[in-house]
Amino acid sequence: MEELKNFKQFLAEEDGMGTVEVILIIVVLVGLVIIFKSQITGIVNDLFEKITKQTGKI
């Protein structure tokens, strides 16, 4: 009977779940960055080009 109590307590504990979730989110984000690297690089380059052109107008 005590083993069943301990097992229920083990299932109810959520310690460490936050860490696992954060690691999974980071892995997914890194994967997306790797997949869309060229598109992200193009967008960032376009933004910096626009910024430099517009700062010349000021």
N, CA, C and O of each residue as an XYZ file, in Angstrom:
232
protein
N       0.825     -1.198      0.000
C       0.000      0.000      0.000
C       0.867      1.258      0.000
O       0.553      2.246     -0.664
N       1.940      1.203      0.741
C       2.843      2.353      0.803
C       3.516      2.593     -0.555
O       3.784      3.734     -0.933
N       3.783      1.507     -1.278
C       4.389      1.649     -2.600
C       3.450      2.398     -3.541
O       3.898      3.201     -4.360
N       2.160      2.138     -3.427
C       1.174      2.830     -4.261
C       1.141      4.318     -3.926
O       1.022      5.153     -4.823
N       1.244      4.652     -2.643
C       1.286      6.047     -2.222
C       2.513      6.741     -2.800
O       2.426      7.852     -3.324
N       3.651      6.074     -2.699
C       4.889      6.651     -3.223
C       4.801      6.847     -4.735
O       5.281      7.851     -5.261
N       4.193      5.895     -5.428
C       4.058      6.005     -6.878
C       3.148      7.175     -7.243
O       3.437      7.914     -8.184
N       2.052      7.349     -6.506
C       1.142      8.467     -6.763
C       1.838      9.798     -6.504
O       1.661     10.756     -7.257
N       2.629      9.853     -5.436
C       3.380     11.076     -5.151
C       4.388     11.353     -6.258
O       4.587     12.505     -6.642
N       5.024     10.310     -6.770
C       5.993     10.465     -7.845
C       5.330     11.038     -9.095
O       5.889     11.912     -9.758
N       4.136     10.541     -9.409
C       3.420     11.039    -10.585
C       2.933     12.470    -10.387
O       2.845     13.231    -11.351
N       2.617     12.845     -9.151
C       2.098     14.178     -8.868
C       3.197     15.231     -8.859
O       2.914     16.409     -9.076
N       4.433     14.842     -8.615
C       5.532     15.803     -8.577
C       5.808     16.349     -9.960
O       5.786     15.621    -10.953
N       6.066     17.639    -10.008
C       6.358     18.274    -11.284
C       7.725     18.948    -11.256
O       8.003     19.813    -12.087
N       8.567     18.571    -10.328
C       9.904     19.141    -10.257
C      10.694     18.764    -11.496
O      10.680     17.609    -11.921
N      11.376     19.730    -12.071
C      12.196     19.464    -13.228
C      11.457     19.558    -14.550
O      12.092     19.570    -15.604
N      10.160     19.624    -14.523
C       9.408     19.699    -15.777
C       9.668     21.031    -16.476
O       9.688     21.089    -17.705
N       9.866     22.089    -15.712
C      10.150     23.383    -16.316
C      11.436     23.345    -17.115
O      11.504     23.908    -18.207
N      12.449     22.692    -16.589
C      13.724     22.587    -17.277
C      13.587     21.808    -18.570
O      14.121     22.210    -19.604
N      12.879     20.705    -18.515
C      12.682     19.885    -19.709
C      11.924     20.675    -20.774
O      12.269     20.617    -21.954
N      10.921     21.394    -20.371
C      10.140     22.184    -21.319
C      10.989     23.267    -21.969
O      10.902     23.486    -23.177
N      11.811     23.946    -21.172
C      12.674     24.993    -21.715
C      13.664     24.404    -22.702
O      13.906     24.993    -23.755
N      14.236     23.265    -22.386
C      15.192     22.617    -23.285
C      14.512     22.227    -24.596
O      15.088     22.411    -25.668
N      13.303     21.695    -24.520
C      12.577     21.334    -25.745
C      12.269     22.554    -26.606
O      12.377     22.497    -27.830
N      11.887     23.650    -25.972
C      11.607     24.881    -26.718
C      12.874     25.376    -27.402
O      12.829     25.788    -28.561
N      13.995     25.341    -26.707
C      15.267     25.776    -27.302
C      15.639     24.893    -28.478
O      16.093     25.392    -29.507
N      15.453     23.586    -28.340
C      15.776     22.666    -29.438
C      14.913     22.963    -30.663
O      15.407     22.957    -31.790
N      13.633     23.223    -30.443
C      12.742     23.532    -31.567
C      13.157     24.850    -32.225
O      13.179     24.947    -33.452
N      13.482     25.858    -31.426
C      13.893     27.141    -31.985
C      15.191     27.020    -32.785
O      15.315     27.598    -33.865
N      16.144     26.277    -32.258
C      17.405     26.077    -32.975
C      17.138     25.342    -34.291
O      17.724     25.678    -35.321
N      16.275     24.363    -34.259
C      15.922     23.640    -35.480
C      15.291     24.547    -36.520
O      15.612     24.458    -37.705
N      14.389     25.423    -36.079
C      13.759     26.362    -37.009
C      14.772     27.339    -37.597
O      14.705     27.670    -38.781
N      15.705     27.796    -36.777
C      16.737     28.707    -37.269
C      17.603     28.003    -38.303
O      17.966     28.601    -39.316
N      17.934     26.754    -38.063
C      18.755     26.003    -39.018
C      17.995     25.807    -40.327
O      18.572     25.949    -41.406
N      16.722     25.485    -40.240
C      15.922     25.235    -41.443
C      15.753     26.515    -42.261
O      15.882     26.491    -43.485
N      15.466     27.635    -41.589
C      15.156     28.883    -42.281
C      16.307     29.882    -42.233
O      16.081     31.091    -42.278
N      17.527     29.389    -42.144
C      18.692     30.262    -41.990
C      18.825     31.250    -43.141
O      19.045     32.438    -42.903
N      18.697     30.794    -44.367
C      18.887     31.691    -45.507
C      17.791     32.760    -45.564
O      18.079     33.915    -45.879
N      16.554     32.397    -45.269
C      15.466     33.370    -45.276
C      15.663     34.413    -44.181
O      15.460     35.605    -44.413
N      16.057     33.969    -42.994
C      16.284     34.886    -41.868
C      17.434     35.830    -42.198
O      17.356     37.027    -41.925
N      18.502     35.290    -42.785
C      19.646     36.118    -43.152
C      19.238     37.170    -44.179
O      19.652     38.324    -44.070
N      18.440     36.798    -45.165
C      17.970     37.745    -46.174
C      17.138     38.856    -45.578
O      17.310     40.020    -45.940
N      16.245     38.521    -44.675
C      15.386     39.523    -44.036
C      16.225     40.492    -43.210
O      16.019     41.703    -43.280
N      17.162     39.974    -42.434
C      18.009     40.825    -41.595
C      18.865     41.736    -42.468
O      19.008     42.920    -42.165
N      19.433     41.206    -43.542
C      20.241     42.038    -44.443
C      19.408     43.141    -45.072
O      19.860     44.283    -45.159
N      18.199     42.817    -45.512
C      17.306     43.838    -46.087
C      16.984     44.932    -45.074
O      16.981     46.116    -45.410
N      16.714     44.530    -43.837
C      16.414     45.519    -42.796
C      17.597     46.446    -42.556
O      17.419     47.660    -42.453
N      18.810     45.887    -42.465
C      19.981     46.723    -42.223
C      20.272     47.636    -43.406
O      20.730     48.762    -43.213
N      20.015     47.176    -44.622
C      20.192     48.034    -45.793
C      19.217     49.209    -45.749
O      19.597     50.347    -46.025
N      17.967     48.933    -45.403
C      16.975     50.008    -45.297
C      17.350     50.996    -44.197
O      17.207     52.207    -44.363
N      17.828     50.470    -43.076
C      18.213     51.341    -41.968
C      19.358     52.250    -42.373
O      19.326     53.450    -42.097
N      20.366     51.696    -43.022
C      21.507     52.519    -43.429
C      21.117     53.543    -44.484
O      21.622     54.665    -44.463
N      20.237     53.185    -45.401
C      19.779     54.144    -46.409
C      18.988     55.268    -45.779
O      19.146     56.429    -46.156
N      18.134     54.933    -44.820
C      17.292     55.957    -44.198
C      18.073     56.845    -43.236
O      17.702     58.001    -43.038
N      19.132     56.339    -42.641
C      19.935     57.185    -41.751
C      20.721     58.208    -42.563
O      21.070     59.271    -42.048
N      21.000     57.900    -43.818
C      21.676     58.861    -44.674
C      20.791     60.051    -45.002
O      21.299     61.127    -45.316
N      19.483     59.879    -44.933
C      18.534     60.961    -45.220
C      18.444     61.954    -44.079
O      18.076     63.110    -44.283
N      18.780     61.507    -42.877
C      18.634     62.370    -41.687
C      19.695     63.363    -41.626
O      19.732     64.171    -40.698
